Amino acid sequence: MQQETLSATKRVTAGTRASKRLRRDGRVPGVVYGTDMDPIAIHVSSRDLYSVLHTDAGLNAIIEVDIDGESVLTVARELYRHPVRGEIDHLDFIQVRLDVEIEADVPMEYVGIPIGVVDEEGLVNILEPTLAISALPNAIPASIEVDISGLNLHDTMTVADLPVLDGVTYIAEPDHAVVTVGQKVAEVIETVLVEEDEAGEEVEGDEASAEAAPEPDAD
């Protein structure tokens, strides 16, 4: 996986007012930390940050953060976005080593049209748009492609059915469901209503039979 480079500057002042000033100047405050280093408060260019986070690797890009001439190999985590504009307000950079596995959420790409959709008008229910994995930083895939064209109506695909990728371990249990093919909601409601009507008719029929039955003669 290609490494990206991002220039950063140490933050001299902290606090809400200082962070707001940085954002007005097109900077994003953040923190770099790791197991063998003290946390470093930094700020980076919002434009440069956008560039390194929008490569094929997405949020799992390996980023070499250059802090005033000192380089730290990292991945971006804990992104906090503005609730309205969606811009990144703050983020953490976690120090990584290329020979130590890390956990990452990877986008799932479900390809193909299931048999249950084509032949039985089913509906695809994506339960896991992303999936947590463990891998070396350079082995983290940009996405995981899964062919769902063979799924029939009421079929479920689990983690055990996913492709085996070199150096990648799925964190979820093997029986954890990731996608299903089910009935459309309207069809489910219609089926339930029909079953309820049939059950009601059976009850009414039983009650009518009980009323029509002659009472036993008293001894």
PECOR-V320946 format. One line per field, one symbol per residue. ss: DSSP state (h for helix, s for strand, l for the rest). psi: psi as a letter, one per 30 degrees, with the letter a starting at -180 (. if undefined). burial: + if it has 9 or more other ideal C-beta (glycine too) atoms within 8 Angstrom, else -. Layout:
ss->???
psi->???
burial->???
//
This chain:
ss->llsssssssslllllhhhhhhhhhllssssssssllssssssssshhhhhhhlllllhhhlssssssllssssssssssssllllllsssssssslllllssssssssssslllhhhhllllsssslllssssssshhhlllsssssllllllllssshhhlllllllssllllllssssssllhhhhhhhhhhhhhhhhhhhhhhhhhhhhlllllll
psi->kkklkkklkkkeklleeeeeeeefgglklakkllfhlkkjklklkeeeeeefghaffbfgkkkjjjjhfkkkkllklhkklkfefglkfllkjkklkfgkklkkkkkkjjlljkefeefghakkjjfjflkklklkeffkleljkkjgfgklkglkklefflkkkkgkkkellegkkfkljalleeeeeeeeeeeeeeeeeeeeeeeeeeefkkkkkk.
burial->+-++-+-++++------++--++---++++++++--+--+++++++-++-+++-+-++-++++++++----+++++--+--------+++++++++-----+-+++++-+---++++--+-+++-+-+--+++++++-++++-+-+-++-+++++-+++--+-----+-+-+---+++++++++--++--+----------------------------
//
